[in-house]
Amino acid sequence: MRIYRTPSSIMLAGKAWEIRAKLKVYAKEFETVQQWIQAGDYENTKIIPFPTTKQSPF
């Protein structure tokens, strides 16, 4: 599973059960998605910044 973030959004990519489980974890810490985005403490997590330019997967 991957979590991509931009300054104004978060995108979760993975299997449905993985995303549901991750959302349950974050729901215990944040009441809204807006609070999750504004928290901004992503340096110590596995959240990947969303690429601003297209990159080849190869």
Backbone as a printed PyTorch tensor [residue, N CA C, xyz], in Angstrom:
tensor([[[  0.8340,  -1.1700,   0.0000],
         [  0.0000,   0.0000,   0.0000],
         [  0.8820,   1.2370,   0.0000]],

        [[  0.4090,   2.2710,  -0.6890],
         [  1.1460,   3.5230,  -0.7470],
         [  0.2110,   4.6690,  -0.3800]],

        [[  0.7900,   5.6690,   0.2680],
         [  0.0560,   6.8830,   0.6020],
         [  0.8070,   8.0370,  -0.0450]],

        [[  0.1200,   8.7560,  -0.9350],
         [  0.7010,   9.9130,  -1.5990],
         [  0.0680,  11.1660,  -1.0060]],

        [[  0.8670,  12.2120,  -0.8540],
         [  0.2950,  13.4270,  -0.3010],
         [  0.7620,  14.6470,  -1.0730]],

        [[ -0.1300,  15.6150,  -1.1900],
         [  0.1760,  16.9320,  -1.7210],
         [ -0.1710,  17.9090,  -0.6060]],

        [[  0.1410,  19.1720,  -0.7670],
         [ -0.2230,  20.1190,   0.3020],
         [ -1.7300,  20.2040,   0.5610]],

        [[ -2.5580,  19.7910,  -0.4010],
         [ -4.0000,  19.9210,  -0.2140],
         [ -4.7690,  18.6060,  -0.3030]],

        [[ -4.0820,  17.4780,  -0.4510],
         [ -4.8190,  16.2150,  -0.5660],
         [ -3.9520,  15.0250,  -0.1630]],

        [[ -4.6320,  13.9020,   0.0190],
         [ -3.9710,  12.6350,   0.3270],
         [ -4.6130,  11.5780,  -0.5620]],

        [[ -3.7810,  10.7330,  -1.1780],
         [ -4.2940,   9.6610,  -2.0290],
         [ -3.7420,   8.3340,  -1.5200]],

        [[ -4.6400,   7.3930,  -1.2960],
         [ -4.2600,   6.0640,  -0.8400],
         [ -4.3590,   5.1110,  -2.0190]],

        [[ -3.3360,   4.3000,  -2.2120],
         [ -3.3240,   3.3230,  -3.3000],
         [ -3.0000,   1.9560,  -2.7160]],

        [[ -3.8250,   0.9990,  -3.0480],
         [ -3.5980,  -0.3530,  -2.5560],
         [ -4.8630,  -1.1680,  -2.6540]],

        [[ -4.8570,  -2.2940,  -1.9960],
         [ -6.0350,  -3.1570,  -1.9890],
         [ -7.0820,  -2.5450,  -1.0580]],

        [[ -8.3300,  -2.8080,  -1.3460],
         [ -9.4250,  -2.1950,  -0.5830],
         [ -9.3030,  -2.4720,   0.9130]],

        [[ -8.9570,  -3.7030,   1.2810],
         [ -8.8590,  -4.0280,   2.7030],
         [ -7.7050,  -3.2960,   3.3720]],

        [[ -6.6240,  -3.0330,   2.6220],
         [ -5.4910,  -2.2850,   3.1730],
         [ -5.8800,  -0.8330,   3.4280]],

        [[ -6.6020,  -0.2580,   2.4740],
         [ -7.0130,   1.1420,   2.6080],
         [ -7.9860,   1.2920,   3.7720]],

        [[ -8.9640,   0.3830,   3.8810],
         [ -9.9070,   0.4490,   5.0030],
         [ -9.1870,   0.3370,   6.3420]],

        [[ -8.2270,  -0.5670,   6.4390],
         [ -7.4760,  -0.7370,   7.6900],
         [ -6.6740,   0.5160,   8.0230]],

        [[ -6.0380,   1.1180,   7.0210],
         [ -5.2400,   2.3250,   7.2550],
         [ -6.1350,   3.4950,   7.6570]],

        [[ -7.3150,   3.6090,   7.0330],
         [ -8.2440,   4.6810,   7.3970],
         [ -8.7400,   4.5140,   8.8330]],

        [[ -8.9340,   3.2760,   9.2770],
         [ -9.3370,   3.0460,  10.6630],
         [ -8.2560,   3.5010,  11.6300]],

        [[ -6.9970,   3.2540,  11.2730],
         [ -5.8790,   3.6870,  12.1220],
         [ -5.8480,   5.2130,  12.2150]],

        [[ -5.9570,   5.8810,  11.0670],
         [ -5.9120,   7.3430,  11.0610],
         [ -7.1630,   7.9510,  11.6750]],

        [[ -8.2980,   7.2630,  11.6310],
         [ -9.5330,   7.7720,  12.2360],
         [ -9.4110,   7.8700,  13.7530]],

        [[ -8.5660,   7.0500,  14.3460],
         [ -8.3520,   7.1170,  15.7910],
         [ -7.5410,   8.3490,  16.1770]],

        [[ -6.7340,   8.8440,  15.2470],
         [ -5.8670,   9.9840,  15.5380],
         [ -6.4690,  11.3160,  15.0900]],

        [[ -7.2040,  11.3160,  13.9810],
         [ -7.7670,  12.5410,  13.4250],
         [ -9.2690,  12.3890,  13.2520]],

        [[-10.0140,  13.4750,  13.5250],
         [-11.4650,  13.4360,  13.3460],
         [-11.8620,  13.6330,  11.8910]],

        [[-11.1020,  14.4630,  11.1630],
         [-11.4190,  14.7370,   9.7600],
         [-10.1780,  14.5680,   8.8950]],

        [[-10.4050,  14.4180,   7.6000],
         [ -9.2880,  14.3220,   6.6610],
         [ -8.5350,  15.6600,   6.6220]],

        [[ -9.2650,  16.7590,   6.7570],
         [ -8.6280,  18.0780,   6.7600],
         [ -7.6080,  18.1780,   7.8970]],

        [[ -7.9320,  17.6640,   9.0580],
         [ -6.9810,  17.6680,  10.1780],
         [ -5.7650,  16.8120,   9.8430]],

        [[ -5.9750,  15.7060,   9.1650],
         [ -4.8840,  14.8130,   8.7720],
         [ -3.9520,  15.5290,   7.8060]],

        [[ -4.5220,  16.2440,   6.8420],
         [ -3.7140,  16.9780,   5.8680],
         [ -2.9360,  18.0920,   6.5580]],

        [[ -3.5920,  18.8140,   7.4560],
         [ -2.9490,  19.9460,   8.1160],
         [ -1.9090,  19.5220,   9.1440]],

        [[ -1.9710,  18.2890,   9.6240],
         [ -0.9980,  17.8300,  10.6210],
         [  0.4170,  17.9320,  10.0800]],

        [[  0.6120,  17.5050,   8.8390],
         [  1.8730,  17.7030,   8.1410],
         [  3.0940,  17.0100,   8.7020]],

        [[  2.9650,  16.1490,   9.7030],
         [  4.1290,  15.4520,  10.2540],
         [  4.3470,  14.1580,   9.4800]],

        [[  4.9700,  14.2790,   8.3060],
         [  5.1500,  13.1330,   7.4340],
         [  6.6090,  12.6950,   7.3430]],

        [[  7.4890,  13.3580,   8.0660],
         [  8.9070,  13.0330,   7.9440],
         [  9.2450,  11.6820,   8.5490]],

        [[  8.5360,  11.2630,   9.5720],
         [  8.8490,  10.0080,  10.2520],
         [  7.9180,   8.8760,   9.8390]],

        [[  7.1780,   9.0550,   8.7410],
         [  6.2580,   8.0230,   8.2800],
         [  6.6380,   7.5710,   6.8860]],

        [[  5.9050,   6.6080,   6.3660],
         [  6.1860,   6.0710,   5.0390],
         [  5.3060,   6.7190,   3.9700]],

        [[  4.8640,   7.9340,   4.2070],
         [  4.0360,   8.6320,   3.2340],
         [  4.9370,   9.2160,   2.1580]],

        [[  4.5710,   8.9890,   0.9100],
         [  5.3720,   9.3950,  -0.2430],
         [  4.8440,  10.7190,  -0.7720]],

        [[  5.6750,  11.7430,  -0.9160],
         [  5.1880,  12.9840,  -1.5390],
         [  4.7800,  12.7010,  -2.9780]],

        [[  3.6520,  13.2480,  -3.3840],
         [  3.1560,  13.0200,  -4.7350],
         [  4.0900,  13.7010,  -5.7200]],

        [[  4.5210,  13.0070,  -6.7790],
         [  5.4540,  13.6140,  -7.7270],
         [  4.7980,  14.7870,  -8.4580]],

        [[  5.5640,  15.8570,  -8.6300],
         [  5.0350,  17.0270,  -9.3170],
         [  5.2640,  16.9490, -10.8210]],

        [[  6.1710,  16.0900, -11.2580],
         [  6.4070,  15.8870, -12.6840],
         [  6.2480,  14.4120, -12.9850]],

        [[  5.9700,  14.1010, -14.2320],
         [  5.8270,  12.6970, -14.6080],
         [  7.1860,  12.0210, -14.5900]],

        [[  7.2090,  10.8550, -13.9840],
         [  8.4360,  10.0740, -13.9220],
         [  8.1610,   8.7110, -14.5210]],

        [[  9.1070,   8.2200, -15.2660],
         [  8.9740,   6.9000, -15.8700],
         [  9.1190,   5.8260, -14.7970]],

        [[  8.2460,   4.8120, -14.7820],
         [  8.3800,   3.7550, -13.7870],
         [  9.5780,   2.8420, -14.0480]],

        [[ 10.2630,   3.0160, -15.1870],
         [ 11.3890,   2.1580, -15.5250],
         [ 12.6820,   2.9030, -15.4600]]])
